[in-house]
Amino acid sequence: MTQIAKQLDQKLSTWRPEVAAQVEQMVSEVIELADTDTLDLLPSKTVVQEVLDTLDES
């Protein structure tokens, strides 16, 4: 098991159930995107924030 997998496994048991469920959903989505080779199509948080900032300025 990789270090990140070990860390995720440890953290999931310490978080509130609803937080753990959200993280599991997000990780599942990332795995699916990686499996379909579409991971690079996700906008970065920086890009999303820039768009939101631009919309706020309008």
C-alpha positions as CSV (number, residue, x, y, z in Angstrom):
1,M,0.0,0.0,0.0
2,T,1.3,3.4,-0.9
3,Q,1.9,6.1,1.7
4,I,-1.1,8.2,0.5
5,A,-3.3,5.1,0.6
6,K,-2.2,4.4,4.2
7,Q,-2.8,8.0,5.2
8,L,-6.3,8.0,3.6
9,D,-7.1,4.7,5.3
10,Q,-6.1,6.2,8.7
11,K,-7.9,9.5,8.2
12,L,-11.2,8.0,7.0
13,S,-11.6,6.3,10.4
14,T,-11.0,9.5,12.3
15,W,-13.3,11.9,10.4
16,R,-17.0,12.4,11.0
17,P,-18.9,9.9,8.9
18,E,-20.3,12.6,6.6
19,V,-16.9,14.0,5.9
20,A,-15.5,10.5,5.3
21,A,-18.3,9.8,2.9
22,Q,-17.6,13.0,1.0
23,V,-13.9,12.2,0.7
24,E,-14.7,8.7,-0.5
25,Q,-17.0,10.1,-3.2
26,M,-14.3,12.6,-4.3
27,V,-11.6,10.0,-4.4
28,S,-13.9,7.7,-6.4
29,E,-14.5,10.4,-8.9
30,V,-10.8,11.1,-9.3
31,I,-10.2,7.4,-9.8
32,E,-12.9,7.2,-12.4
33,L,-11.4,10.2,-14.2
34,A,-7.9,8.7,-14.1
35,D,-9.2,5.4,-15.4
36,T,-10.9,7.1,-18.4
37,D,-7.8,9.3,-19.0
38,T,-9.9,12.5,-18.4
39,L,-8.3,13.7,-15.2
40,D,-6.6,16.6,-17.0
41,L,-10.0,18.0,-18.0
42,L,-10.8,19.1,-14.5
43,P,-10.2,22.8,-13.9
44,S,-7.8,23.6,-11.1
45,K,-9.1,25.4,-8.0
46,T,-7.1,28.5,-9.1
47,V,-8.9,28.6,-12.4
48,V,-12.3,28.2,-10.8
49,Q,-11.5,30.9,-8.3
50,E,-10.4,33.3,-11.1
51,V,-13.7,32.7,-12.9
52,L,-15.7,33.3,-9.8
53,D,-13.7,36.5,-9.1
54,T,-14.3,37.7,-12.6
55,L,-18.0,37.0,-12.3
56,D,-18.1,38.9,-9.0
57,E,-16.5,41.9,-10.6
58,S,-19.1,42.1,-13.3
